[in-house]
Amino acid sequence: MSTIRTQPKQGELPEDTGAFAWLKALGPRGRRAFGGAFGGYALDSYDYFTLPLSMVAIAAYFGLDNGQTGLLTTVTLVVSAVGGALAGVLADRVGRVKALMLTVITYAVFTVLCGFAPNYETLLVFRALQGLGFGGEWAVGAILVAEYASAKHRGRTLGAVQSAWAAGWALAVIVYTLVFQFLDADTAWRVMFWTGALPALLVIYVRRSVSDAPEAAARRAASTERGSFLAIFRKDLLRITLFATLLSTGVQGGYYTLATWVPTYLKTERGLTVVGTGGYLAFLISGAFIGYLTGGYLTDRIGRKKNIVLFAVLSAIGILAYTNIPSGANGLLLVLGFPLGFCMSAIFSGFGSFLSELYPTAVRGTGQGFTYNCGRGVGAFLPTLVGYLSDSWGVGGALVLGAVGYGIAVLALLGLPETRGKELL
């Protein structure tokens, strides 16, 4: 069978189809925006994981049960729904870059303050306020990059931004392993939170080097409509908003259940040490990083909806397999960490592009900020439910609830259109 090659017209350069064509297509301004969004999301991830990695030490220090410990995660994610929604409106009103800097400063400041908490109640408040910035960063950064990316490469570009989550997670595990090896647990968990000051350096870079996409900024300035919650619930967008929120609820409920409780599961039910836990998480995180990149490629090839269905099913199967490995078979647990991390991350790769394509420019920040973070806030109740059920079911048994979240995500897709190849207007 012969292959027909399309030749460029006279005076045109041949199309770049290399592995990094998506990055070259962004142009100099777009690549700087990509750097800012990637760094912001990586450090967002780092600040988030300071809590799950330190939960055993925090629970021992304050004398907490599993329900109280799970509540620390839930308040972060519930308040992140408010922060993300507000950041989306702000991004539509004052611009993507200004909103991005504000979210990064917010989550950095309150992560550091968590390290000074004298009691559980204060830690709960600081962790909740950290959620205000944590919730907004991804939505704002994703929109900033999406408006620079071409329709052809948008899935891969946003998938690469999403992979920053795995990079930040890996950095947190490395720091956790070092800090808990050399300091006693009562001091180490505080030091973990204090290292959350790192994002302040990123704000300097963003302020100096990053700007909004000119065409999108011009469309936003010319529009008489400004970001508001009422706008995304008007008749022509109501269905999109409801089903996109349900989709986000399912995917993030499943993901955060695992992200929150797997470190505790490895320590308490599999009997792993600090170094052992870090090693097992390395497999999970490696799979996550490759999953983000692969999912970004597939969402451009097979479509946003098919990519989500594929990895929702595989993630649910992965959870059931991971939590039913017989006692003593920790070698198999190590191996299965890679595909589990791969699948539960690949499903996210199309989120940035999919949600951006569902809304017009004037309310894109509001729409993406609300649906992504409201879904995260509602889905956040799954980790708390796992915490309470773990007392009777065990952490491993309760983790199966994560599979329920992925089932909800598949059902939500029935109410959403396919957007692959759509130009942002």
Summary of the structure (lengths in Angstrom):
residues: 425
radius of gyration: 20.9
end to end distance: 39.7
largest distance: 73.3
contacts: 1687
relative contact order: 0.17
helix: 78%
strand: 0%
